[in-house]
């Protein structure tokens, strides 16, 4: 149906029915917007968005298949490194919490001095 409509008819239809713009929107446009937000650190990066853009670029001849595959491999490797670092941080935090729980409270210096005085006083008699 959309292919039968002319450009002006589509823009009129989109203006008339604002919700239909989301239905007709390209997954590539969504991926592009998401990647831009991730680049500006407004949202998280999604590998699925990168894959969508790379598939689009290879279909249109903007990237060769080999280059697209290499780029996808780099993206997946970076994502895996990020996940590994997050897991390492989590493990370190758990180990730190366990170590903190095992630490016994230290007696104050005043109480140690009182104990020493009492011990000395007992020996002199």
MOPAC internal coordinates of N, CA, C and O (Angstrom, degrees):
PM7 1SCF
backbone

  N    0.0000 0     0.00 0     0.00 0    0    0    0
  C    1.4346 1     0.00 0     0.00 0    1    0    0
  C    1.5329 1   111.08 1     0.00 0    2    1    0
  O    1.2310 1   120.90 1   137.77 1    3    2    1
  N    1.3232 1   115.88 1   -42.23 1    3    2    1
  C    1.4605 1   119.72 1  -178.35 1    5    3    2
  C    1.5224 1   110.75 1   -64.19 1    6    5    3
  O    1.2310 1   120.35 1   143.11 1    7    6    5
  N    1.3393 1   116.94 1   -36.89 1    7    6    5
  C    1.4637 1   119.11 1  -178.55 1    9    7    6
  C    1.5232 1   111.51 1   -68.31 1   10    9    7
  O    1.2310 1   119.54 1   157.22 1   11   10    9
  N    1.3293 1   118.48 1   -22.78 1   11   10    9
  C    1.4597 1   121.90 1   179.22 1   13   11   10
  C    1.5240 1   112.08 1   -78.74 1   14   13   11
  O    1.2310 1   119.96 1   160.69 1   15   14   13
  N    1.3180 1   117.69 1   -19.31 1   15   14   13
  C    1.4512 1   121.95 1  -177.96 1   17   15   14
  C    1.5199 1   110.50 1   -85.26 1   18   17   15
  O    1.2310 1   120.48 1   -32.90 1   19   18   17
  N    1.3210 1   116.69 1   147.10 1   19   18   17
  C    1.4555 1   121.43 1   174.93 1   21   19   18
  C    1.5152 1   110.12 1   -82.13 1   22   21   19
  O    1.2310 1   120.56 1   -10.35 1   23   22   21
  N    1.3355 1   116.53 1   169.65 1   23   22   21
  C    1.4555 1   121.80 1  -178.18 1   25   23   22
  C    1.5221 1   113.09 1   -59.24 1   26   25   23
  O    1.2310 1   120.34 1   136.72 1   27   26   25
  N    1.3467 1   116.95 1   -43.28 1   27   26   25
  C    1.4654 1   119.54 1  -179.36 1   29   27   26
  C    1.5196 1   111.10 1   -68.98 1   30   29   27
  O    1.2310 1   120.40 1   146.49 1   31   30   29
  N    1.3270 1   116.84 1   -33.51 1   31   30   29
  C    1.4606 1   119.80 1   178.69 1   33   31   30
  C    1.5266 1   110.63 1   -68.22 1   34   33   31
  O    1.2310 1   120.23 1   142.18 1   35   34   33
  N    1.3222 1   117.17 1   -37.82 1   35   34   33
  C    1.4647 1   120.67 1   178.89 1   37   35   34
  C    1.5185 1   110.04 1   -65.62 1   38   37   35
  O    1.2310 1   120.06 1   134.58 1   39   38   37
  N    1.3474 1   117.49 1   -45.42 1   39   38   37
  C    1.4668 1   119.00 1  -179.42 1   41   39   38
  C    1.5219 1   110.45 1   -64.23 1   42   41   39
  O    1.2310 1   119.82 1   143.26 1   43   42   41
  N    1.3277 1   117.96 1   -36.74 1   43   42   41
  C    1.4591 1   120.49 1   176.82 1   45   43   42
  C    1.5182 1   110.08 1   -66.04 1   46   45   43
  O    1.2310 1   120.44 1   138.37 1   47   46   45
  N    1.3137 1   116.77 1   -41.63 1   47   46   45
  C    1.4576 1   121.35 1   178.62 1   49   47   46
  C    1.5238 1   110.73 1   -63.17 1   50   49   47
  O    1.2310 1   120.19 1   137.85 1   51   50   49
  N    1.3207 1   117.25 1   -42.15 1   51   50   49
  C    1.4649 1   121.14 1   179.42 1   53   51   50
  C    1.5264 1   111.27 1   -66.11 1   54   53   51
  O    1.2310 1   120.49 1   144.18 1   55   54   53
  N    1.3358 1   116.66 1   -35.82 1   55   54   53
  C    1.4592 1   119.82 1   177.49 1   57   55   54
  C    1.5176 1   111.35 1   -70.36 1   58   57   55
  O    1.2310 1   120.53 1   143.67 1   59   58   57
  N    1.3233 1   116.59 1   -36.33 1   59   58   57
  C    1.4583 1   121.54 1  -177.91 1   61   59   58
  C    1.5224 1   111.46 1   -73.07 1   62   61   59
  O    1.2310 1   120.54 1   137.38 1   63   62   61
  N    1.3019 1   116.56 1   -42.62 1   63   62   61
  C    1.4630 1   122.03 1  -178.19 1   65   63   62
  C    1.5266 1   109.47 1  -118.54 1   66   65   63
  O    1.2310 1   119.75 1   -92.89 1   67   66   65
  N    1.3388 1   118.07 1    87.11 1   67   66   65
  C    1.4606 1   120.08 1  -175.40 1   69   67   66
  C    1.5262 1   114.12 1   -58.53 1   70   69   67
  O    1.2310 1   119.38 1   147.66 1   71   70   69
  N    1.3162 1   118.79 1   -32.34 1   71   70   69
  C    1.4592 1   121.47 1  -179.02 1   73   71   70
  C    1.5116 1   113.24 1   -67.93 1   74   73   71
  O    1.2310 1   120.06 1   156.13 1   75   74   73
  N    1.3123 1   117.50 1   -23.87 1   75   74   73
  C    1.4677 1   120.25 1  -177.40 1   77   75   74
  C    1.5288 1   111.14 1   -71.97 1   78   77   75
  O    1.2310 1   119.95 1   158.99 1   79   78   77
  N    1.3132 1   117.70 1   -21.01 1   79   78   77
  C    1.4695 1   120.26 1   178.71 1   81   79   78
  C    1.5178 1   110.07 1   -61.34 1   82   81   79
  O    1.2310 1   119.91 1   143.29 1   83   82   81
  N    1.3207 1   117.78 1   -36.71 1   83   82   81
  C    1.4613 1   120.32 1   178.89 1   85   83   82
  C    1.5157 1   111.30 1   -68.19 1   86   85   83
  O    1.2310 1   119.92 1   145.52 1   87   86   85
  N    1.3198 1   117.77 1   -34.48 1   87   86   85
  C    1.4579 1   121.50 1   179.94 1   89   87   86
  C    1.5210 1   110.74 1   -71.05 1   90   89   87
  O    1.2310 1   120.21 1   139.41 1   91   90   89
  N    1.3188 1   117.20 1   -40.59 1   91   90   89
  C    1.4594 1   121.75 1  -177.30 1   93   91   90
  C    1.5231 1   113.34 1   -83.79 1   94   93   91
  O    1.2310 1   120.41 1   172.27 1   95   94   93
  N    1.3118 1   116.82 1    -7.73 1   95   94   93
  C    1.4617 1   120.97 1  -176.48 1   97   95   94
  C    1.5308 1   110.88 1   -67.08 1   98   97   95
  O    1.2310 1   121.09 1   -39.71 1   99   98   97
  N    1.2793 1   115.51 1   140.29 1   99   98   97
  C    1.4597 1   122.28 1  -178.05 1  101   99   98
  C    1.5281 1   110.55 1   -75.78 1  102  101   99
  O    1.2310 1   119.98 1   -37.75 1  103  102  101
  N    1.3425 1   117.65 1   142.25 1  103  102  101
  C    1.4663 1   119.66 1   174.30 1  105  103  102
  C    1.5314 1   111.36 1   -62.09 1  106  105  103
  O    1.2310 1   120.33 1   153.06 1  107  106  105
  N    1.3085 1   116.98 1   -26.94 1  107  106  105
  C    1.4615 1   121.04 1   178.13 1  109  107  106
  C    1.5284 1   109.64 1   -68.13 1  110  109  107
  O    1.2310 1   120.33 1   139.41 1  111  110  109
  N    1.3206 1   116.98 1   -40.59 1  111  110  109
  C    1.4687 1   120.24 1   178.05 1  113  111  110
  C    1.5228 1   110.33 1   -63.64 1  114  113  111
  O    1.2310 1   120.35 1   138.54 1  115  114  113
  N    1.3278 1   116.94 1   -41.46 1  115  114  113
  C    1.4624 1   120.44 1   177.20 1  117  115  114
  C    1.5260 1   110.81 1   -62.39 1  118  117  115
  O    1.2310 1   120.95 1   134.12 1  119  118  117
  N    1.3369 1   115.79 1   -45.88 1  119  118  117
  C    1.4681 1   120.35 1  -179.57 1  121  119  118
  C    1.5235 1   110.88 1   -62.24 1  122  121  119
  O    1.2310 1   120.67 1   138.66 1  123  122  121
  N    1.3180 1   116.32 1   -41.34 1  123  122  121
  C    1.4608 1   120.47 1   179.71 1  125  123  122
  C    1.5293 1   110.62 1   -62.67 1  126  125  123
  O    1.2310 1   120.46 1   135.05 1  127  126  125
  N    1.3197 1   116.72 1   -44.95 1  127  126  125
  C    1.4616 1   120.55 1   177.98 1  129  127  126
  C    1.5243 1   111.74 1   -62.49 1  130  129  127
  O    1.2310 1   120.42 1   138.41 1  131  130  129
  N    1.3393 1   116.81 1   -41.59 1  131  130  129
  C    1.4688 1   120.71 1   179.70 1  133  131  130
  C    1.5252 1   112.08 1   -65.67 1  134  133  131
  O    1.2310 1   120.45 1   139.63 1  135  134  133
  N    1.3239 1   116.74 1   -40.37 1  135  134  133
  C    1.4657 1   120.58 1   179.44 1  137  135  134
  C    1.5292 1   110.21 1   -66.80 1  138  137  135
  O    1.2310 1   120.45 1   141.69 1  139  138  137
  N    1.3153 1   116.74 1   -38.31 1  139  138  137
  C    1.4663 1   120.27 1   178.22 1  141  139  138
  C    1.5253 1   109.42 1   -65.22 1  142  141  139
  O    1.2310 1   119.92 1   137.05 1  143  142  141
  N    1.3251 1   117.76 1   -42.95 1  143  142  141
  C    1.4712 1   120.67 1   177.33 1  145  143  142
  C    1.5339 1   110.94 1   -61.96 1  146  145  143
  O    1.2310 1   120.80 1   139.40 1  147  146  145
  N    1.3228 1   116.07 1   -40.60 1  147  146  145
  C    1.4675 1   119.94 1   179.21 1  149  147  146
  C    1.5273 1   110.35 1   -66.34 1  150  149  147
  O    1.2310 1   120.03 1   141.57 1  151  150  149
  N    1.3185 1   117.56 1   -38.43 1  151  150  149
  C    1.4647 1   120.75 1   178.88 1  153  151  150
  C    1.5246 1   110.95 1   -64.83 1  154  153  151
  O    1.2310 1   120.48 1   147.05 1  155  154  153
  N    1.3266 1   116.69 1   -32.95 1  155  154  153
  C    1.4669 1   121.05 1   178.14 1  157  155  154
  C    1.5232 1   111.44 1   -87.09 1  158  157  155
  O    1.2310 1   120.68 1  -175.65 1  159  158  157
  N    1.3337 1   116.31 1     4.35 1  159  158  157
  C    1.4678 1   123.74 1  -179.17 1  161  159  158
  C    1.5212 1   113.13 1    58.95 1  162  161  159
  O    1.2310 1   121.51 1  -145.80 1  163  162  161
  N    1.3344 1   114.72 1    34.20 1  163  162  161
  C    1.4605 1   120.40 1   175.09 1  165  163  162
  C    1.5190 1   110.65 1   -91.26 1  166  165  163
  O    1.2310 1   120.56 1   160.90 1  167  166  165
  N    1.3208 1   116.53 1   -19.10 1  167  166  165
  C    1.4678 1   121.64 1   178.28 1  169  167  166
  C    1.5247 1   108.57 1  -150.80 1  170  169  167
  O    1.2310 1   121.11 1    -4.56 1  171  170  169
  N    1.3159 1   115.49 1   175.44 1  171  170  169
  C    1.4640 1   121.26 1   179.80 1  173  171  170
  C    1.5298 1   110.21 1   -79.43 1  174  173  171
  O    1.2310 1   121.11 1   -30.00 1  175  174  173
  N    1.3127 1   115.48 1   150.00 1  175  174  173
  C    1.4603 1   121.85 1   176.28 1  177  175  174
  C    1.5221 1   109.19 1   -76.25 1  178  177  175
  O    1.2310 1   120.61 1   -41.37 1  179  178  177
  N    1.3161 1   116.44 1   138.63 1  179  178  177
  C    1.4574 1   121.80 1   178.72 1  181  179  178
  C    1.5274 1   109.29 1  -120.11 1  182  181  179
  O    1.2310 1   121.07 1   -54.53 1  183  182  181
  N    1.3139 1   115.55 1   125.47 1  183  182  181
  C    1.4672 1   120.50 1   178.42 1  185  183  182
  C    1.5276 1   110.34 1   -62.77 1  186  185  183
  O    1.2310 1   120.60 1   146.20 1  187  186  185
  N    1.3330 1   116.45 1   -33.80 1  187  186  185
  C    1.4713 1   120.27 1  -179.98 1  189  187  186
  C    1.5323 1   111.02 1   -61.54 1  190  189  187
  O    1.2310 1   120.09 1   142.24 1  191  190  189
  N    1.3309 1   117.44 1   -37.76 1  191  190  189
  C    1.4694 1   120.27 1   177.39 1  193  191  190
  C    1.5206 1   110.65 1   -66.24 1  194  193  191
  O    1.2310 1   120.31 1   138.25 1  195  194  193
  N    1.3265 1   117.02 1   -41.75 1  195  194  193
  C    1.4622 1   120.29 1   178.11 1  197  195  194
  C    1.5248 1   110.53 1   -63.06 1  198  197  195
  O    1.2310 1   120.62 1   138.25 1  199  198  197
  N    1.3265 1   116.42 1   -41.75 1  199  198  197
  C    1.4709 1   120.00 1   178.56 1  201  199  198
  C    1.5220 1   110.82 1   -61.61 1  202  201  199
  O    1.2310 1   120.23 1   137.48 1  203  202  201
  N    1.3411 1   117.17 1   -42.52 1  203  202  201
  C    1.4701 1   121.37 1   179.54 1  205  203  202
  C    1.5228 1   110.91 1   -60.97 1  206  205  203
  O    1.2310 1   120.46 1   136.33 1  207  206  205
  N    1.3230 1   116.72 1   -43.67 1  207  206  205
  C    1.4649 1   119.93 1  -179.71 1  209  207  206
  C    1.5316 1   112.01 1   -68.49 1  210  209  207
  O    1.2310 1   120.59 1   142.23 1  211  210  209
  N    1.3164 1   116.47 1   -37.77 1  211  210  209
  C    1.4707 1   119.39 1   178.82 1  213  211  210
  C    1.5236 1   110.34 1   -67.87 1  214  213  211
  O    1.2310 1   120.28 1   139.03 1  215  214  213
  N    1.3367 1   117.06 1   -40.97 1  215  214  213
  C    1.4771 1   119.42 1   176.37 1  217  215  214
  C    1.5240 1   110.55 1   -61.03 1  218  217  215
  O    1.2310 1   120.22 1   137.41 1  219  218  217
  N    1.3160 1   117.18 1   -42.59 1  219  218  217
  C    1.4654 1   121.36 1   178.91 1  221  219  218
  C    1.5275 1   110.13 1   -61.39 1  222  221  219
  O    1.2310 1   120.77 1   133.39 1  223  222  221
  N    1.3366 1   116.14 1   -46.61 1  223  222  221
  C    1.4632 1   120.19 1  -177.85 1  225  223  222
  C    1.5304 1   111.43 1   -63.67 1  226  225  223
  O    1.2310 1   119.91 1   142.64 1  227  226  225
  N    1.3341 1   117.78 1   -37.36 1  227  226  225
  C    1.4711 1   119.14 1   179.17 1  229  227  226
  C    1.5296 1   110.88 1   -73.09 1  230  229  227
  O    1.2310 1   120.13 1   144.32 1  231  230  229
  N    1.3358 1   117.36 1   -35.68 1  231  230  229
  C    1.4792 1   119.64 1   177.33 1  233  231  230
  C    1.5180 1   111.00 1   -64.06 1  234  233  231
  O    1.2310 1   120.64 1   142.80 1  235  234  233
  N    1.3160 1   116.38 1   -37.20 1  235  234  233
  C    1.4733 1   120.61 1  -177.85 1  237  235  234
  C    1.5233 1   112.71 1   -86.47 1  238  237  235
  O    1.2310 1   120.12 1   176.56 1  239  238  237
  N    1.3143 1   117.38 1    -3.44 1  239  238  237
  C    1.4513 1   120.16 1   179.08 1  241  239  238
  C    1.5250 1   113.17 1    81.07 1  242  241  239
  O    1.2310 1   120.26 1  -167.13 1  243  242  241
  N    1.3149 1   117.10 1    12.87 1  243  242  241
  C    1.4678 1   120.39 1   177.98 1  245  243  242
  C    1.5184 1   111.54 1   -76.20 1  246  245  243
  O    1.2310 1   120.70 1   151.32 1  247  246  245
  N    1.3370 1   116.27 1   -28.68 1  247  246  245
  C    1.4620 1   123.46 1   175.71 1  249  247  246
  C    1.5187 1   107.59 1  -129.19 1  250  249  247
  O    1.2310 1   121.15 1   -35.46 1  251  250  249
  N    1.3257 1   115.41 1   144.54 1  251  250  249
  C    1.4533 1   118.92 1   173.10 1  253  251  250
  C    1.5289 1   109.26 1   -76.62 1  254  253  251
  O    1.2310 1   120.25 1   -20.05 1  255  254  253
  N    1.3107 1   117.14 1   159.95 1  255  254  253
  C    1.4637 1   121.25 1  -178.66 1  257  255  254
  C    1.5284 1   111.42 1   -59.93 1  258  257  255
  O    1.2310 1   120.62 1   137.53 1  259  258  257
  N    1.3412 1   116.43 1   -42.47 1  259  258  257
  C    1.4717 1   120.37 1   179.19 1  261  259  258
  C    1.5224 1   111.68 1   -62.67 1  262  261  259
  O    1.2310 1   121.01 1   135.48 1  263  262  261
  N    1.3282 1   115.67 1   -44.52 1  263  262  261
  C    1.4646 1   119.62 1   179.62 1  265  263  262
  C    1.5294 1   110.92 1   -64.95 1  266  265  263
  O    1.2310 1   120.41 1   140.08 1  267  266  265
  N    1.3092 1   116.81 1   -39.92 1  267  266  265
  C    1.4601 1   120.90 1   177.18 1  269  267  266
  C    1.5194 1   111.99 1   -62.40 1  270  269  267
  O    1.2310 1   120.92 1   137.75 1  271  270  269
  N    1.3385 1   115.85 1   -42.25 1  271  270  269
  C    1.4708 1   120.03 1   178.27 1  273  271  270
  C    1.5305 1   111.51 1   -64.55 1  274  273  271
  O    1.2310 1   120.61 1   138.05 1  275  274  273
  N    1.3450 1   116.43 1   -41.95 1  275  274  273
  C    1.4715 1   119.87 1   178.05 1  277  275  274
  C    1.5272 1   111.18 1   -63.02 1  278  277  275
  O    1.2310 1   121.02 1   137.23 1  279  278  277
  N    1.3170 1   115.66 1   -42.77 1  279  278  277
  C    1.4583 1   120.38 1  -179.96 1  281  279  278
  C    1.5308 1   110.80 1   -63.66 1  282  281  279
  O    1.2310 1   120.51 1   137.31 1  283  282  281
  N    1.3246 1   116.64 1   -42.69 1  283  282  281
  C    1.4668 1   120.39 1   176.66 1  285  283  282
  C    1.5214 1   111.70 1   -62.65 1  286  285  283
  O    1.2310 1   120.48 1   140.53 1  287  286  285
  N    1.3255 1   116.68 1   -39.47 1  287  286  285
  C    1.4700 1   120.05 1   177.82 1  289  287  286
  C    1.5205 1   110.76 1   -63.22 1  290  289  287
  O    1.2310 1   120.20 1   139.22 1  291  290  289
  N    1.3392 1   117.23 1   -40.78 1  291  290  289
  C    1.4627 1   120.87 1   177.27 1  293  291  290
  C    1.5258 1   111.21 1   -63.27 1  294  293  291
  O    1.2310 1   120.53 1   138.21 1  295  294  293
  N    1.3226 1   116.60 1   -41.79 1  295  294  293
  C    1.4644 1   121.15 1  -179.56 1  297  295  294
  C    1.5264 1   110.19 1   -64.06 1  298  297  295
  O    1.2310 1   120.67 1   134.85 1  299  298  297
  N    1.3265 1   116.33 1   -45.15 1  299  298  297
  C    1.4702 1   120.07 1   179.28 1  301  299  298
  C    1.5314 1   111.43 1   -64.57 1  302  301  299
  O    1.2310 1   120.28 1   140.69 1  303  302  301
  N    1.3364 1   117.06 1   -39.31 1  303  302  301
  C    1.4655 1   120.53 1   178.95 1  305  303  302
  C    1.5312 1   110.70 1   -65.64 1  306  305  303
  O    1.2310 1   120.48 1   138.00 1  307  306  305
  N    1.3215 1   116.68 1   -42.00 1  307  306  305
  C    1.4697 1   120.17 1   178.80 1  309  307  306
  C    1.5255 1   110.59 1   -64.57 1  310  309  307
  O    1.2310 1   120.62 1   139.69 1  311  310  309
  N    1.3128 1   116.42 1   -40.31 1  311  310  309
  C    1.4692 1   120.64 1   178.93 1  313  311  310
  C    1.5289 1   110.22 1   -64.31 1  314  313  311
  O    1.2310 1   120.25 1   140.45 1  315  314  313
  N    1.3304 1   117.12 1   -39.55 1  315  314  313
  C    1.4649 1   120.85 1   178.98 1  317  315  314
  C    1.5266 1   111.16 1   -66.47 1  318  317  315
  O    1.2310 1   120.44 1   137.96 1  319  318  317
  N    1.3444 1   116.76 1   -42.04 1  319  318  317
  C    1.4687 1   120.06 1   176.95 1  321  319  318
  C    1.5226 1   110.73 1   -61.05 1  322  321  319
  O    1.2310 1   120.73 1   138.37 1  323  322  321
  N    1.3295 1   116.22 1   -41.63 1  323  322  321
  C    1.4649 1   120.66 1   179.09 1  325  323  322
  C    1.5237 1   110.58 1   -62.22 1  326  325  323
  O    1.2310 1   120.28 1   137.58 1  327  326  325
  N    1.3170 1   117.07 1   -42.42 1  327  326  325
  C    1.4692 1   121.42 1   179.06 1  329  327  326
  C    1.5299 1   110.69 1   -66.29 1  330  329  327
  O    1.2310 1   120.26 1   139.93 1  331  330  329
  N    1.3366 1   117.12 1   -40.07 1  331  330  329
  C    1.4711 1   120.90 1   178.33 1  333  331  330
  C    1.5291 1   111.21 1   -63.61 1  334  333  331
  O    1.2310 1   120.36 1   137.15 1  335  334  333
  N    1.3315 1   116.92 1   -42.85 1  335  334  333
  C    1.4682 1   120.36 1   178.88 1  337  335  334
  C    1.5207 1   110.74 1   -63.43 1  338  337  335
  O    1.2310 1   120.36 1   139.77 1  339  338  337
  N    1.3240 1   116.91 1   -40.23 1  339  338  337
  C    1.4649 1   120.46 1   179.28 1  341  339  338
  C    1.5268 1   110.12 1   -64.25 1  342  341  339
  O    1.2310 1   120.35 1   139.59 1  343  342  341
  N    1.3269 1   116.93 1   -40.41 1  343  342  341
  C    1.4648 1   120.84 1   178.70 1  345  343  342
  C    1.5307 1   110.34 1   -65.95 1  346  345  343
  O    1.2310 1   120.10 1   139.93 1  347  346  345
  N    1.3392 1   117.41 1   -40.07 1  347  346  345
  C    1.4713 1   121.24 1   177.56 1  349  347  346
  C    1.5260 1   111.09 1   -62.88 1  350  349  347
  O    1.2310 1   120.61 1   136.94 1  351  350  349
  N    1.3319 1   116.45 1   -43.06 1  351  350  349
  C    1.4694 1   119.94 1   178.16 1  353  351  350
  C    1.5231 1   111.15 1   -62.05 1  354  353  351
  O    1.2310 1   120.97 1   138.35 1  355  354  353
  N    1.3264 1   115.75 1   -41.65 1  355  354  353
  C    1.4684 1   119.84 1   179.81 1  357  355  354
  C    1.5278 1   110.83 1   -64.24 1  358  357  355
  O    1.2310 1   120.32 1   136.81 1  359  358  357
  N    1.3352 1   116.99 1   -43.19 1  359  358  357
  C    1.4640 1   120.62 1   178.10 1  361  359  358
  C    1.5286 1   110.81 1   -61.99 1  362  361  359
  O    1.2310 1   120.42 1   137.96 1  363  362  361
  N    1.3297 1   116.81 1   -42.04 1  363  362  361
  C    1.4662 1   121.01 1   179.89 1  365  363  362
  C    1.5319 1   110.64 1   -64.35 1  366  365  363
  O    1.2310 1   120.21 1   140.51 1  367  366  365
  N    1.3110 1   117.21 1   -39.49 1  367  366  365
  C    1.4653 1   120.39 1   178.61 1  369  367  366
  C    1.5230 1   111.20 1   -65.79 1  370  369  367
  O    1.2310 1   120.36 1   139.26 1  371  370  369
  N    1.3349 1   116.92 1   -40.74 1  371  370  369
  C    1.4680 1   120.16 1   177.91 1  373  371  370
  C    1.5264 1   110.67 1   -64.94 1  374  373  371
  O    1.2310 1   120.22 1   138.34 1  375  374  373
  N    1.3413 1   117.18 1   -41.66 1  375  374  373
  C    1.4684 1   120.73 1   179.05 1  377  375  374
  C    1.5250 1   110.19 1   -64.85 1  378  377  375
  O    1.2310 1   120.24 1   140.43 1  379  378  377
  N    1.3042 1   117.15 1   -39.57 1  379  378  377
  C    1.4584 1   121.31 1   178.80 1  381  379  378
  C    1.5296 1   110.24 1   -65.03 1  382  381  379
  O    1.2310 1   120.23 1   139.52 1  383  382  381
  N    1.3214 1   117.17 1   -40.48 1  383  382  381
  C    1.4650 1   120.86 1   178.63 1  385  383  382
  C    1.5276 1   110.60 1   -65.58 1  386  385  383
  O    1.2310 1   120.34 1   140.03 1  387  386  385
  N    1.3367 1   116.96 1   -39.97 1  387  386  385
  C    1.4742 1   120.20 1   177.78 1  389  387  386
  C    1.5193 1   111.03 1   -64.79 1  390  389  387
  O    1.2310 1   120.52 1   136.69 1  391  390  389
  N    1.3307 1   116.62 1   -43.31 1  391  390  389
  C    1.4634 1   121.12 1   179.92 1  393  391  390
  C    1.5225 1   110.47 1   -64.93 1  394  393  391
  O    1.2310 1   120.55 1   142.29 1  395  394  393
  N    1.2853 1   116.54 1   -37.71 1  395  394  393
  C    1.4586 1   120.88 1   179.85 1  397  395  394
  C    1.5301 1   110.50 1   -66.91 1  398  397  395
  O    1.2310 1   120.70 1   143.94 1  399  398  397
  N    1.3183 1   116.27 1   -36.06 1  399  398  397
  C    1.4648 1   120.52 1   179.73 1  401  399  398
  C    1.5322 1   110.90 1   -70.00 1  402  401  399
  O    1.2310 1   119.47 1   150.61 1  403  402  401
  N    1.3292 1   118.62 1   -29.39 1  403  402  401
  C    1.4648 1   122.20 1  -178.40 1  405  403  402
  C    1.5231 1   112.99 1   -79.29 1  406  405  403
  O    1.2310 1   119.19 1   160.94 1  407  406  405
  N    1.3204 1   119.15 1   -19.06 1  407  406  405
  C    1.4593 1   122.64 1  -177.10 1  409  407  406
  C    1.5243 1   108.92 1   -69.39 1  410  409  407
  O    1.2310 1   120.99 1   -50.78 1  411  410  409
  N    1.3421 1   115.70 1   129.22 1  411  410  409
  C    1.4596 1   120.97 1   178.61 1  413  411  410
  C    1.5166 1   109.10 1   -88.57 1  414  413  411
  O    1.2310 1   120.54 1   -30.98 1  415  414  413
  N    1.3108 1   116.57 1   149.02 1  415  414  413
  C    1.4663 1   117.83 1   178.59 1  417  415  414
  C    1.5251 1   110.48 1   -67.08 1  418  417  415
  O    1.2310 1   120.38 1   -38.48 1  419  418  417
  N    1.2952 1   116.89 1   141.52 1  419  418  417
  C    1.4610 1   123.55 1  -179.08 1  421  419  418
  C    1.5295 1   108.28 1   -89.74 1  422  421  419
  O    1.2310 1   121.08 1   -41.14 1  423  422  421
  N    1.3405 1   115.55 1   138.86 1  423  422  421
  C    1.4566 1   119.60 1   178.38 1  425  423  422
  C    1.5201 1   108.84 1   -70.60 1  426  425  423
  O    1.2310 1   121.26 1   -30.97 1  427  426  425
  N    1.2974 1   115.19 1   149.03 1  427  426  425
  C    1.4583 1   118.69 1   179.82 1  429  427  426
  C    1.5257 1   109.85 1   -70.45 1  430  429  427
  O    1.2310 1   120.52 1   -20.60 1  431  430  429
  N    1.2907 1   116.61 1   159.40 1  431  430  429
  C    1.4653 1   122.26 1  -178.68 1  433  431  430
  C    1.5269 1   110.19 1   -64.37 1  434  433  431
  O    1.2310 1   119.94 1   142.43 1  435  434  433
  N    1.3225 1   117.71 1   -37.57 1  435  434  433
  C    1.4628 1   121.07 1  -179.46 1  437  435  434
  C    1.5242 1   110.92 1   -61.08 1  438  437  435
  O    1.2310 1   120.23 1   136.48 1  439  438  437
  N    1.3277 1   117.17 1   -43.52 1  439  438  437
  C    1.4594 1   119.43 1  -179.09 1  441  439  438
  C    1.5265 1   111.11 1   -67.91 1  442  441  439
  O    1.2310 1   120.14 1   146.79 1  443  442  441
  N    1.3216 1   117.33 1   -33.21 1  443  442  441
  C    1.4667 1   120.76 1   177.93 1  445  443  442
  C    1.5284 1   109.30 1   -67.38 1  446  445  443
  O    1.2310 1   120.10 1   138.61 1  447  446  445
  N    1.3428 1   117.42 1   -41.39 1  447  446  445
  C    1.4672 1   120.92 1   179.10 1  449  447  446
  C    1.5236 1   110.72 1   -64.10 1  450  449  447
  O    1.2310 1   119.89 1   140.40 1  451  450  449
  N    1.3464 1   117.82 1   -39.60 1  451  450  449
  C    1.4645 1   121.28 1   178.53 1  453  451  450
  C    1.5185 1   110.81 1   -62.70 1  454  453  451
  O    1.2310 1   120.62 1   139.03 1  455  454  453
  N    1.3181 1   116.42 1   -40.97 1  455  454  453
  C    1.4639 1   120.97 1   179.83 1  457  455  454
  C    1.5263 1   109.70 1   -64.57 1  458  457  455
  O    1.2310 1   120.34 1   137.89 1  459  458  457
  N    1.3420 1   116.95 1   -42.11 1  459  458  457
  C    1.4684 1   120.60 1   179.59 1  461  459  458
  C    1.5229 1   110.67 1   -64.95 1  462  461  459
  O    1.2310 1   120.40 1   137.83 1  463  462  461
  N    1.3475 1   116.83 1   -42.17 1  463  462  461
  C    1.4591 1   120.10 1   178.78 1  465  463  462
  C    1.5186 1   110.87 1   -62.21 1  466  465  463
  O    1.2310 1   120.84 1   136.50 1  467  466  465
  N    1.2967 1   115.99 1   -43.50 1  467  466  465
  C    1.4644 1   120.34 1  -179.92 1  469  467  466
  C    1.5223 1   110.14 1   -63.65 1  470  469  467
  O    1.2310 1   120.32 1   142.25 1  471  470  469
  N    1.3091 1   116.99 1   -37.75 1  471  470  469
  C    1.4553 1   121.30 1   179.98 1  473  471  470
  C    1.5322 1   110.34 1   -68.88 1  474  473  471
  O    1.2310 1   119.93 1   139.12 1  475  474  473
  N    1.2943 1   117.74 1   -40.88 1  475  474  473
  C    1.4735 1   121.54 1   178.04 1  477  475  474
  C    1.5182 1   110.86 1   -67.05 1  478  477  475
  O    1.2310 1   121.17 1   136.94 1  479  478  477
  N    1.2898 1   115.37 1   -43.06 1  479  478  477
  C    1.4598 1   119.76 1  -179.12 1  481  479  478
  C    1.5291 1   111.52 1   -61.61 1  482  481  479
  O    1.2310 1   120.01 1   146.23 1  483  482  481
  N    1.2953 1   117.59 1   -33.77 1  483  482  481
  C    1.4578 1   121.70 1  -179.17 1  485  483  482
  C    1.5259 1   111.72 1   -72.32 1  486  485  483
  O    1.2310 1   119.14 1   150.34 1  487  486  485
  N    1.3123 1   119.24 1   -29.66 1  487  486  485
  C    1.4575 1   122.93 1  -178.42 1  489  487  486
  C    1.5254 1   112.31 1   -78.19 1  490  489  487
  O    1.2310 1   119.72 1   149.90 1  491  490  489
  N    1.2969 1   118.13 1   -30.10 1  491  490  489
  C    1.4718 1   121.80 1  -176.19 1  493  491  490
  C    1.5195 1   112.07 1   -70.48 1  494  493  491
  O    1.2310 1   119.13 1   153.59 1  495  494  493
  N    1.2244 1   119.26 1   -26.41 1  495  494  493
  C    1.4719 1   120.89 1  -176.18 1  497  495  494
  C    1.4549 1   113.09 1   -71.37 1  498  497  495
  O    1.2310 1   120.10 1   180.00 1  499  498  497

